[in-house]
Amino acid sequence: MAEKGAILIVLGPRVQGVGFRVEMKSMAEELSLVGNVRNCSNSRVRAEVEGEKYRIEQLRDWAKSGPESAEVEQVLCFWRPFKGKFTEFQVK
C-alpha cells in the first residue's frame, strides 16, 4: 500500500486564468485525492490535499503550471501529517 500524506499548496500572489479551482478539482479527482481548494482574500489560491503521496506529488507538479489558460506566479508547498479529515475534493 502506498504511503499516505497531506499537503497545503498556496499559489500566488496571483493566479490568472479562468477555472483554475475547477480544473484542480478535476485533476485531484482523477488522481483519487481528497481535500479542498479555495480563493483567499489576498488573491492567492489555497488547496489542502490528502491521499497517496505519489499522487499528491503529481497534483503539486500540475499546480505549478495549472490548466493551459492559467498563469501561476508562485507555488508554496507545506507537507503535513495525514489525518484523514476529507472524504471528497471540494471547491470552496
C-alpha positions in Angstrom: 0.0 0.0 0.0 1.3 3.5 -0.9 2.2 5.9 1.8 -0.4 8.5 2.6 0.3 12.1 3.1 -1.2 15.6 3.2 -0.1 18.9 1.8 -1.0 22.6 1.9 -0.5 24.2 -1.5 -0.5 28.0 -1.7 -0.5 29.6 -5.2 0.0 33.3 -5.8 0.4 36.1 -5.1 -1.8 36.0 -8.2 -3.3 33.1 -10.3 -4.6 34.2 -13.6 -6.9 32.1 -15.7 -10.5 31.2 -15.6 -11.4 27.9 -13.9 -8.2 27.1 -12.0 -10.0 25.8 -8.9 -12.4 23.7 -11.0 -9.6 22.2 -13.1 -7.7 21.4 -9.9 -10.7 19.6 -8.5 -11.0 17.6 -11.7 -7.3 16.7 -11.6 -7.5 15.8 -7.9 -10.4 13.5 -8.5 -8.6 11.9 -11.4 -5.8 11.2 -9.0 -8.2 9.9 -6.3 -7.2 12.7 -3.9 -9.5 14.4 -1.4 -9.4 17.9 0.2 -10.5 21.3 -1.0 -9.3 24.4 -3.0 -10.4 28.0 -2.4 -9.7 31.6 -3.2 -8.1 33.6 -0.4 -8.9 37.2 0.4 -5.3 38.1 -0.6 -5.8 36.9 -4.2 -4.0 33.6 -3.5 -5.4 30.1 -4.1 -5.1 27.6 -1.2 -5.5 23.9 -1.5 -5.5 21.3 1.2 -5.0 17.8 -0.2 -4.8 14.3 1.2 -4.1 10.9 -0.3 -1.3 8.8 -1.6 2.0 10.8 -1.5 3.0 9.9 -5.1 -0.4 11.1 -6.3 -0.2 14.3 -4.3 3.2 15.0 -5.9 1.6 14.7 -9.4 -1.1 17.3 -8.4 1.6 19.5 -6.9 3.6 19.3 -10.2 0.4 20.1 -12.2 -0.4 23.1 -10.0 2.9 24.7 -10.9 1.5 25.5 -14.4 -2.2 24.7 -13.9 -4.6 24.4 -16.9 -3.4 25.6 -20.3 -5.1 29.1 -19.8 -3.6 29.7 -16.4 -0.6 31.8 -15.3 0.8 30.8 -11.9 3.4 33.1 -10.4 4.5 31.0 -7.3 3.7 27.7 -5.7 4.5 27.1 -2.0 4.0 23.6 -0.6 3.9 22.5 3.0 3.8 18.8 3.8 1.6 17.8 6.8 0.8 14.6 8.6 -2.1 12.6 7.1 -5.2 12.9 9.2 -8.0 11.5 7.0 -10.2 14.6 7.5 -11.6 14.7 4.0 -14.0 12.3 2.1 -14.1 14.2 -1.3 -12.5 17.0 -3.1 -14.4 20.3 -3.0 -14.2 23.8 -4.5 -15.0 26.3 -1.8 
